[in-house]
């Protein structure tokens, strides 16, 4: 069984992350169930409330997508439909499934677009989107990991950029060793959190400044810097993968090239984890 590389950086503990990683039965690193898709039910009626609100969110997004597909609304950019489709795909079909943290990320993208374009998108679409976001915010209360994640982002300080070259090399090593040592879900997860939010580009003449425009609901968790959030998301995924890489001694015998792969990952992860440590410790 291959040992953990001596140069492997020590991952930080208890860092909220969009994914949880572990070893599959086939001896590969993969995405496993974690707190991202586990709701909490503090009261007797909580489980039923969660079921109803989850179903309401699913119904609202499906109807909104159907109307967009049929071109019912004009002047609605494709970014809305793409974010709504991803939101629907990430929304847990049942407790313990899906990924609510990713769904919440899409909801935040949608809210940011909505806030920037409240004066230009059609009122019927704005009203429907506002209703969906209100239901999502209510549903979010069951997923405590989301609040932990954004609390870390809001308290952190981005004093230097995330070393993106190392992130790119880290991801490339994972892809080169998929599917031999990694399941495809690992590289897909990293790519998901690396994705930039849709750009918001409006010309001054496009903005009507309508005082009666429908606005998005306020977010109880407050505003979040999108670049801080993206950088923290990526760094926490690298940190999470390295937690599992460090347990390489538990991998089944016969995995060719594991030690070399682990050392390459460690070289690129070290500056990323150092960035993450500074981001968190300077709260």
ZIFEN-V183195 format. One record per residue. RES is the residue in one small letter. SS is DSSP state (helix for helix, strand for strand, loop for the rest). PHI is phi in whole degrees, 0 to 359 (NA if undefined). NEAR is the number of other C-alpha atoms within 10 Angstrom. Layout:
((RES	SS	PHI	NEAR) (RES	SS	PHI	NEAR))
This chain:
((x	loop	NA	13) (x	loop	289	19) (x	loop	282	15) (x	loop	294	19) (x	loop	297	21) (x	loop	297	11) (x	loop	275	13) (x	loop	297	20) (x	loop	292	22) (x	loop	282	15) (x	loop	295	23) (x	loop	283	16) (x	loop	266	9) (x	loop	59	7) (x	loop	265	17) (x	loop	297	23) (x	loop	215	25) (x	loop	290	25) (x	loop	222	26) (x	strand	242	20) (x	strand	245	21) (x	strand	196	18) (x	strand	264	20) (x	loop	278	14) (x	loop	297	10) (x	loop	274	13) (x	loop	77	18) (x	loop	236	18) (x	strand	283	26) (x	strand	212	23) (x	strand	276	21) (x	strand	237	13) (x	loop	297	15) (x	loop	206	16) (x	helix	294	20) (x	helix	296	24) (x	helix	235	27) (x	loop	248	20) (x	loop	284	22) (x	loop	253	16) (x	loop	239	15) (x	loop	286	9) (x	loop	236	8) (x	loop	300	8) (x	loop	270	9) (x	helix	297	14) (x	helix	297	15) (x	helix	290	11) (x	helix	300	16) (x	helix	300	21) (x	helix	300	14) (x	helix	292	13) (x	helix	290	17) (x	helix	296	21) (x	helix	293	15) (x	helix	297	16) (x	helix	300	21) (x	helix	296	20) (x	helix	295	14) (x	helix	296	18) (x	helix	290	21) (x	helix	296	15) (x	helix	293	12) (x	helix	294	19) (x	helix	295	18) (x	helix	298	13) (x	helix	291	13) (x	helix	293	17) (x	helix	297	11) (x	loop	273	9) (x	loop	60	11) (x	loop	290	12) (x	loop	250	15) (x	loop	259	10) (x	loop	61	10) (x	loop	242	17) (x	loop	294	10) (x	helix	294	10) (x	helix	302	16) (x	helix	297	20) (x	helix	295	18) (x	helix	296	15) (x	helix	292	20) (x	helix	295	22) (x	helix	294	17) (x	helix	293	16) (x	helix	301	24) (x	helix	298	21) (x	helix	292	15) (x	helix	272	20) (x	loop	300	23) (x	loop	301	22) (x	loop	290	16) (x	loop	197	14) (x	loop	307	16) (x	loop	90	15) (x	loop	240	15) (x	loop	67	19) (x	loop	208	23) (x	helix	293	27) (x	helix	296	25) (x	helix	291	23) (x	helix	299	24) (x	helix	294	21) (x	helix	299	22) (x	helix	294	22) (x	helix	298	21) (x	helix	291	19) (x	helix	302	21) (x	helix	298	24) (x	helix	294	22) (x	helix	296	18) (x	helix	298	21) (x	helix	301	21) (x	helix	298	15) (x	helix	285	16) (x	helix	245	22) (x	loop	302	22) (x	loop	276	20) (x	loop	241	18) (x	loop	278	19) (x	loop	297	16) (x	helix	302	16) (x	helix	300	12) (x	helix	292	19) (x	helix	300	22) (x	helix	296	14) (x	helix	292	14) (x	helix	294	25) (x	helix	298	19) (x	helix	299	16) (x	helix	297	21) (x	helix	295	23) (x	helix	297	16) (x	helix	294	17) (x	helix	297	20) (x	helix	299	18) (x	helix	296	15) (x	helix	294	21) (x	helix	302	21) (x	loop	302	15) (x	loop	276	21) (x	loop	248	19) (x	helix	291	16) (x	helix	296	23) (x	helix	295	23) (x	helix	296	17) (x	helix	300	13) (x	helix	298	19) (x	helix	287	21) (x	helix	296	15) (x	helix	295	18) (x	helix	295	25) (x	helix	291	16) (x	helix	274	13) (x	loop	285	20) (x	loop	233	16) (x	loop	270	19) (x	loop	272	10) (x	loop	211	9) (x	loop	294	10) (x	loop	298	23) (x	loop	288	17) (x	helix	295	16) (x	helix	298	11) (x	helix	291	17) (x	helix	298	21) (x	helix	298	14) (x	helix	293	16) (x	helix	299	21) (x	helix	295	20) (x	helix	296	14) (x	helix	297	17) (x	helix	296	24) (x	helix	297	18) (x	helix	293	13) (x	loop	250	16) (x	strand	253	17) (x	loop	258	13) (x	loop	294	17) (x	loop	240	22) (x	strand	230	21) (x	loop	283	21) (x	helix	298	17) (x	helix	298	17) (x	helix	289	23) (x	helix	294	20) (x	helix	295	14) (x	helix	295	18) (x	helix	297	24) (x	helix	296	14) (x	helix	297	14) (x	helix	282	23) (x	helix	286	18) (x	loop	299	10) (x	loop	281	12) (x	loop	292	19) (x	loop	299	14) (x	loop	290	9) (x	loop	248	10) (x	loop	229	9) (x	loop	239	11) (x	loop	279	6) (x	helix	301	7) (x	helix	286	6) (x	helix	277	10) (x	loop	261	13) (x	loop	274	12) (x	loop	57	11) (x	loop	285	10) (x	loop	293	7) (x	loop	260	9) (x	loop	297	17) (x	loop	285	20) (x	loop	249	18) (x	loop	292	22) (x	loop	291	16) (x	loop	296	13) (x	loop	263	13) (x	loop	301	9) (x	loop	276	12) (x	loop	83	9) (x	loop	281	12) (x	loop	232	14) (x	loop	295	10) (x	helix	295	16) (x	helix	289	15) (x	helix	300	19) (x	helix	297	20) (x	helix	296	19) (x	helix	297	22) (x	helix	295	28) (x	helix	301	24) (x	helix	294	25) (x	helix	297	29) (x	helix	290	25) (x	helix	291	23) (x	helix	302	25) (x	helix	300	25) (x	helix	295	24) (x	helix	296	24) (x	helix	291	24) (x	helix	301	20) (x	helix	280	18) (x	helix	302	28) (x	loop	295	19) (x	loop	259	15) (x	helix	301	21) (x	helix	296	14) (x	helix	270	15) (x	loop	286	21) (x	loop	300	13) (x	loop	301	10) (x	loop	95	9) (x	loop	277	14) (x	loop	297	11) (x	loop	76	11) (x	helix	297	21) (x	helix	298	19) (x	helix	296	12) (x	helix	297	17) (x	helix	297	23) (x	helix	294	18) (x	helix	294	18) (x	helix	299	27) (x	helix	296	25) (x	helix	300	16) (x	helix	279	23) (x	helix	286	26) (x	helix	306	20) (x	helix	292	18) (x	helix	290	26) (x	helix	292	24) (x	helix	298	18) (x	helix	299	20) (x	helix	298	26) (x	helix	299	15) (x	helix	293	15) (x	helix	300	22) (x	helix	281	17) (x	helix	287	10) (x	loop	265	11) (x	loop	297	11))
